[in-house]
Amino acid sequence: MRIPPPQKVLLVFIDLTDTWKDRKLFEAIVAVLERNHIEGATVMSGIMGYGVHRQIHRKGLFGISDEKPVTIVAVDTEEKIRAVLPKIVPMVKEGLIMLQDAEVISTGLRDHVEKPSIL
């Protein structure tokens, strides 16, 4: 995976319980990202957080919370990320969507990066 500049990071902050149509919102967003050939996306589960309503969300009894925070992180070119935003923005009824500049240092693919020698 080689991502030419300018590169962007898309961050979507939602709750685990948020839904879109008949599925979990984070699953629906990742599916949209994949269908639009975004180079990479990861869903991360948060331990604690709060948003605009100032309601703290955290793991409850036995590690279970109804509204556990979830963050979706996606990386690609600015052009491809901006092209997918009109599909994702209407899906997020409550939450935060951010776009940040990024510099991809390595994707871990050995055929693109020369392995450093060990002294």
Rosetta constraint file for C-alpha pairs under 8 A:
AtomPair CA 1 CA 39 HARMONIC 7.13 0.50
AtomPair CA 1 CA 107 HARMONIC 6.50 0.50
AtomPair CA 1 CA 109 HARMONIC 7.18 0.50
AtomPair CA 2 CA 107 HARMONIC 7.39 0.50
AtomPair CA 3 CA 7 HARMONIC 6.99 0.50
AtomPair CA 3 CA 39 HARMONIC 7.77 0.50
AtomPair CA 3 CA 76 HARMONIC 6.19 0.50
AtomPair CA 3 CA 77 HARMONIC 6.33 0.50
AtomPair CA 3 CA 104 HARMONIC 7.42 0.50
AtomPair CA 4 CA 77 HARMONIC 6.50 0.50
AtomPair CA 5 CA 77 HARMONIC 6.32 0.50
AtomPair CA 5 CA 78 HARMONIC 7.83 0.50
AtomPair CA 5 CA 103 HARMONIC 7.71 0.50
AtomPair CA 6 CA 77 HARMONIC 5.77 0.50
AtomPair CA 6 CA 78 HARMONIC 5.82 0.50
AtomPair CA 6 CA 101 HARMONIC 7.72 0.50
AtomPair CA 6 CA 102 HARMONIC 7.67 0.50
AtomPair CA 6 CA 103 HARMONIC 7.88 0.50
AtomPair CA 7 CA 75 HARMONIC 7.18 0.50
AtomPair CA 7 CA 76 HARMONIC 5.66 0.50
AtomPair CA 7 CA 77 HARMONIC 4.35 0.50
AtomPair CA 7 CA 78 HARMONIC 5.38 0.50
AtomPair CA 7 CA 101 HARMONIC 6.28 0.50
AtomPair CA 7 CA 102 HARMONIC 5.22 0.50
AtomPair CA 7 CA 103 HARMONIC 6.17 0.50
AtomPair CA 7 CA 104 HARMONIC 7.22 0.50
AtomPair CA 8 CA 75 HARMONIC 5.83 0.50
AtomPair CA 8 CA 76 HARMONIC 5.80 0.50
AtomPair CA 8 CA 77 HARMONIC 5.78 0.50
AtomPair CA 8 CA 78 HARMONIC 5.23 0.50
AtomPair CA 8 CA 81 HARMONIC 7.06 0.50
AtomPair CA 8 CA 99 HARMONIC 6.60 0.50
AtomPair CA 8 CA 100 HARMONIC 5.58 0.50
AtomPair CA 8 CA 101 HARMONIC 4.75 0.50
AtomPair CA 8 CA 102 HARMONIC 4.98 0.50
AtomPair CA 8 CA 103 HARMONIC 7.83 0.50
AtomPair CA 9 CA 73 HARMONIC 6.75 0.50
AtomPair CA 9 CA 74 HARMONIC 5.64 0.50
AtomPair CA 9 CA 75 HARMONIC 4.70 0.50
AtomPair CA 9 CA 76 HARMONIC 6.93 0.50
AtomPair CA 9 CA 99 HARMONIC 5.72 0.50
AtomPair CA 9 CA 100 HARMONIC 5.15 0.50
AtomPair CA 9 CA 101 HARMONIC 6.31 0.50
AtomPair CA 9 CA 102 HARMONIC 6.00 0.50
AtomPair CA 10 CA 72 HARMONIC 7.74 0.50
AtomPair CA 10 CA 73 HARMONIC 5.64 0.50
AtomPair CA 10 CA 74 HARMONIC 5.02 0.50
AtomPair CA 10 CA 75 HARMONIC 6.37 0.50
AtomPair CA 10 CA 81 HARMONIC 7.16 0.50
AtomPair CA 10 CA 97 HARMONIC 7.33 0.50
AtomPair CA 10 CA 98 HARMONIC 5.84 0.50
AtomPair CA 10 CA 99 HARMONIC 4.72 0.50
AtomPair CA 10 CA 100 HARMONIC 6.58 0.50
AtomPair CA 11 CA 71 HARMONIC 6.65 0.50
AtomPair CA 11 CA 72 HARMONIC 5.64 0.50
AtomPair CA 11 CA 73 HARMONIC 4.81 0.50
AtomPair CA 11 CA 74 HARMONIC 6.70 0.50
AtomPair CA 11 CA 96 HARMONIC 7.90 0.50
AtomPair CA 11 CA 97 HARMONIC 5.74 0.50
AtomPair CA 11 CA 98 HARMONIC 5.03 0.50
AtomPair CA 11 CA 99 HARMONIC 6.32 0.50
AtomPair CA 12 CA 71 HARMONIC 5.49 0.50
AtomPair CA 12 CA 72 HARMONIC 5.02 0.50
AtomPair CA 12 CA 73 HARMONIC 6.69 0.50
AtomPair CA 12 CA 95 HARMONIC 7.24 0.50
AtomPair CA 12 CA 96 HARMONIC 5.77 0.50
AtomPair CA 12 CA 97 HARMONIC 4.53 0.50
AtomPair CA 12 CA 98 HARMONIC 6.43 0.50
AtomPair CA 13 CA 69 HARMONIC 7.15 0.50
AtomPair CA 13 CA 70 HARMONIC 5.92 0.50
AtomPair CA 13 CA 71 HARMONIC 4.60 0.50
AtomPair CA 13 CA 72 HARMONIC 6.64 0.50
AtomPair CA 13 CA 95 HARMONIC 5.37 0.50
AtomPair CA 13 CA 96 HARMONIC 5.01 0.50
AtomPair CA 13 CA 97 HARMONIC 6.40 0.50
AtomPair CA 14 CA 18 HARMONIC 6.92 0.50
AtomPair CA 14 CA 26 HARMONIC 7.85 0.50
AtomPair CA 14 CA 69 HARMONIC 5.99 0.50
AtomPair CA 14 CA 70 HARMONIC 5.34 0.50
AtomPair CA 14 CA 71 HARMONIC 6.34 0.50
AtomPair CA 14 CA 92 HARMONIC 7.60 0.50
AtomPair CA 14 CA 94 HARMONIC 6.95 0.50
AtomPair CA 14 CA 95 HARMONIC 4.85 0.50
AtomPair CA 14 CA 96 HARMONIC 6.94 0.50
AtomPair CA 15 CA 67 HARMONIC 5.26 0.50
AtomPair CA 15 CA 68 HARMONIC 5.54 0.50
AtomPair CA 15 CA 69 HARMONIC 4.60 0.50
AtomPair CA 15 CA 70 HARMONIC 5.42 0.50
AtomPair CA 15 CA 95 HARMONIC 7.69 0.50
AtomPair CA 16 CA 24 HARMONIC 7.53 0.50
AtomPair CA 16 CA 25 HARMONIC 7.81 0.50
AtomPair CA 16 CA 26 HARMONIC 7.47 0.50
AtomPair CA 16 CA 66 HARMONIC 7.54 0.50
AtomPair CA 16 CA 67 HARMONIC 5.74 0.50
AtomPair CA 16 CA 68 HARMONIC 5.34 0.50
AtomPair CA 16 CA 69 HARMONIC 6.00 0.50
AtomPair CA 16 CA 70 HARMONIC 5.74 0.50
AtomPair CA 17 CA 24 HARMONIC 6.91 0.50
AtomPair CA 17 CA 25 HARMONIC 7.85 0.50
AtomPair CA 17 CA 66 HARMONIC 6.53 0.50
AtomPair CA 17 CA 67 HARMONIC 5.74 0.50
AtomPair CA 17 CA 68 HARMONIC 7.50 0.50
AtomPair CA 18 CA 24 HARMONIC 6.15 0.50
AtomPair CA 18 CA 25 HARMONIC 5.41 0.50
AtomPair CA 18 CA 26 HARMONIC 7.81 0.50
AtomPair CA 19 CA 23 HARMONIC 5.68 0.50
AtomPair CA 19 CA 24 HARMONIC 4.41 0.50
AtomPair CA 19 CA 25 HARMONIC 4.30 0.50
AtomPair CA 19 CA 26 HARMONIC 7.85 0.50
AtomPair CA 20 CA 24 HARMONIC 6.13 0.50
AtomPair CA 20 CA 25 HARMONIC 4.95 0.50
AtomPair CA 20 CA 28 HARMONIC 6.67 0.50
AtomPair CA 20 CA 91 HARMONIC 6.48 0.50
AtomPair CA 23 CA 27 HARMONIC 6.97 0.50
AtomPair CA 23 CA 28 HARMONIC 6.63 0.50
AtomPair CA 24 CA 28 HARMONIC 6.36 0.50
AtomPair CA 25 CA 29 HARMONIC 6.11 0.50
AtomPair CA 25 CA 91 HARMONIC 7.57 0.50
AtomPair CA 25 CA 92 HARMONIC 7.88 0.50
AtomPair CA 26 CA 30 HARMONIC 6.20 0.50
AtomPair CA 26 CA 43 HARMONIC 7.24 0.50
AtomPair CA 26 CA 70 HARMONIC 7.83 0.50
AtomPair CA 26 CA 72 HARMONIC 7.08 0.50
AtomPair CA 27 CA 31 HARMONIC 6.17 0.50
AtomPair CA 28 CA 32 HARMONIC 6.33 0.50
AtomPair CA 29 CA 33 HARMONIC 6.24 0.50
AtomPair CA 29 CA 88 HARMONIC 6.58 0.50
AtomPair CA 29 CA 91 HARMONIC 7.83 0.50
AtomPair CA 30 CA 34 HARMONIC 6.10 0.50
AtomPair CA 30 CA 41 HARMONIC 6.81 0.50
AtomPair CA 30 CA 72 HARMONIC 7.88 0.50
AtomPair CA 31 CA 35 HARMONIC 6.07 0.50
AtomPair CA 32 CA 36 HARMONIC 6.17 0.50
AtomPair CA 32 CA 84 HARMONIC 7.95 0.50
AtomPair CA 32 CA 87 HARMONIC 7.64 0.50
AtomPair CA 32 CA 88 HARMONIC 7.61 0.50
AtomPair CA 33 CA 37 HARMONIC 6.39 0.50
AtomPair CA 33 CA 38 HARMONIC 5.36 0.50
AtomPair CA 33 CA 41 HARMONIC 7.43 0.50
AtomPair CA 33 CA 74 HARMONIC 7.96 0.50
AtomPair CA 33 CA 84 HARMONIC 7.21 0.50
AtomPair CA 34 CA 38 HARMONIC 5.76 0.50
AtomPair CA 34 CA 39 HARMONIC 7.87 0.50
AtomPair CA 36 CA 84 HARMONIC 6.93 0.50
AtomPair CA 38 CA 74 HARMONIC 7.32 0.50
AtomPair CA 38 CA 75 HARMONIC 7.04 0.50
AtomPair CA 38 CA 76 HARMONIC 5.94 0.50
AtomPair CA 38 CA 80 HARMONIC 6.85 0.50
AtomPair CA 38 CA 81 HARMONIC 7.23 0.50
AtomPair CA 39 CA 74 HARMONIC 7.65 0.50
AtomPair CA 39 CA 75 HARMONIC 6.26 0.50
AtomPair CA 39 CA 76 HARMONIC 5.51 0.50
AtomPair CA 40 CA 74 HARMONIC 5.52 0.50
AtomPair CA 40 CA 75 HARMONIC 5.54 0.50
AtomPair CA 40 CA 76 HARMONIC 7.11 0.50
AtomPair CA 41 CA 72 HARMONIC 6.88 0.50
AtomPair CA 41 CA 73 HARMONIC 5.44 0.50
AtomPair CA 41 CA 74 HARMONIC 4.14 0.50
AtomPair CA 41 CA 75 HARMONIC 6.61 0.50
AtomPair CA 42 CA 72 HARMONIC 5.69 0.50
AtomPair CA 42 CA 73 HARMONIC 5.25 0.50
AtomPair CA 42 CA 74 HARMONIC 6.51 0.50
AtomPair CA 43 CA 70 HARMONIC 6.89 0.50
AtomPair CA 43 CA 71 HARMONIC 5.72 0.50
AtomPair CA 43 CA 72 HARMONIC 4.45 0.50
AtomPair CA 43 CA 73 HARMONIC 6.41 0.50
AtomPair CA 44 CA 70 HARMONIC 5.67 0.50
AtomPair CA 44 CA 71 HARMONIC 5.14 0.50
AtomPair CA 44 CA 72 HARMONIC 6.30 0.50
AtomPair CA 44 CA 73 HARMONIC 7.88 0.50
AtomPair CA 45 CA 68 HARMONIC 7.43 0.50
AtomPair CA 45 CA 69 HARMONIC 6.25 0.50
AtomPair CA 45 CA 70 HARMONIC 4.66 0.50
AtomPair CA 45 CA 71 HARMONIC 6.52 0.50
AtomPair CA 46 CA 58 HARMONIC 7.94 0.50
AtomPair CA 46 CA 68 HARMONIC 6.60 0.50
AtomPair CA 46 CA 69 HARMONIC 4.91 0.50
AtomPair CA 46 CA 70 HARMONIC 5.50 0.50
AtomPair CA 46 CA 71 HARMONIC 7.26 0.50
AtomPair CA 47 CA 58 HARMONIC 5.68 0.50
AtomPair CA 47 CA 59 HARMONIC 6.29 0.50
AtomPair CA 47 CA 68 HARMONIC 7.21 0.50
AtomPair CA 47 CA 69 HARMONIC 7.08 0.50
AtomPair CA 48 CA 56 HARMONIC 7.03 0.50
AtomPair CA 48 CA 57 HARMONIC 5.41 0.50
AtomPair CA 48 CA 58 HARMONIC 4.24 0.50
AtomPair CA 48 CA 59 HARMONIC 7.00 0.50
AtomPair CA 48 CA 68 HARMONIC 7.17 0.50
AtomPair CA 48 CA 69 HARMONIC 6.61 0.50
AtomPair CA 49 CA 56 HARMONIC 5.65 0.50
AtomPair CA 49 CA 57 HARMONIC 5.28 0.50
AtomPair CA 49 CA 58 HARMONIC 6.65 0.50
AtomPair CA 49 CA 69 HARMONIC 6.26 0.50
AtomPair CA 50 CA 54 HARMONIC 5.53 0.50
AtomPair CA 50 CA 55 HARMONIC 5.48 0.50
AtomPair CA 50 CA 56 HARMONIC 4.61 0.50
AtomPair CA 50 CA 57 HARMONIC 5.88 0.50
AtomPair CA 50 CA 69 HARMONIC 7.98 0.50
AtomPair CA 51 CA 55 HARMONIC 6.76 0.50
AtomPair CA 51 CA 56 HARMONIC 7.74 0.50
AtomPair CA 51 CA 95 HARMONIC 7.29 0.50
AtomPair CA 57 CA 65 HARMONIC 7.50 0.50
AtomPair CA 57 CA 67 HARMONIC 5.99 0.50
AtomPair CA 57 CA 68 HARMONIC 5.70 0.50
AtomPair CA 57 CA 69 HARMONIC 6.62 0.50
AtomPair CA 58 CA 65 HARMONIC 6.27 0.50
AtomPair CA 58 CA 67 HARMONIC 7.54 0.50
AtomPair CA 58 CA 68 HARMONIC 5.79 0.50
AtomPair CA 58 CA 69 HARMONIC 7.52 0.50
AtomPair CA 59 CA 63 HARMONIC 4.79 0.50
AtomPair CA 59 CA 64 HARMONIC 5.23 0.50
AtomPair CA 59 CA 65 HARMONIC 4.79 0.50
AtomPair CA 59 CA 68 HARMONIC 6.55 0.50
AtomPair CA 60 CA 64 HARMONIC 4.81 0.50
AtomPair CA 60 CA 65 HARMONIC 4.78 0.50
AtomPair CA 61 CA 65 HARMONIC 7.50 0.50
AtomPair CA 75 CA 81 HARMONIC 7.69 0.50
AtomPair CA 76 CA 80 HARMONIC 6.48 0.50
AtomPair CA 76 CA 81 HARMONIC 6.22 0.50
AtomPair CA 77 CA 81 HARMONIC 6.22 0.50
AtomPair CA 78 CA 82 HARMONIC 5.97 0.50
AtomPair CA 79 CA 83 HARMONIC 6.14 0.50
AtomPair CA 80 CA 84 HARMONIC 6.48 0.50
AtomPair CA 81 CA 85 HARMONIC 6.45 0.50
AtomPair CA 82 CA 86 HARMONIC 7.79 0.50
AtomPair CA 84 CA 88 HARMONIC 6.60 0.50
AtomPair CA 85 CA 89 HARMONIC 5.82 0.50
AtomPair CA 86 CA 90 HARMONIC 7.12 0.50
AtomPair CA 87 CA 91 HARMONIC 7.30 0.50
AtomPair CA 88 CA 92 HARMONIC 6.88 0.50
AtomPair CA 89 CA 97 HARMONIC 7.60 0.50
AtomPair CA 92 CA 96 HARMONIC 7.98 0.50
AtomPair CA 106 CA 113 HARMONIC 7.70 0.50
AtomPair CA 108 CA 113 HARMONIC 7.86 0.50
AtomPair CA 109 CA 113 HARMONIC 6.69 0.50
AtomPair CA 110 CA 114 HARMONIC 6.69 0.50
AtomPair CA 110 CA 115 HARMONIC 7.00 0.50
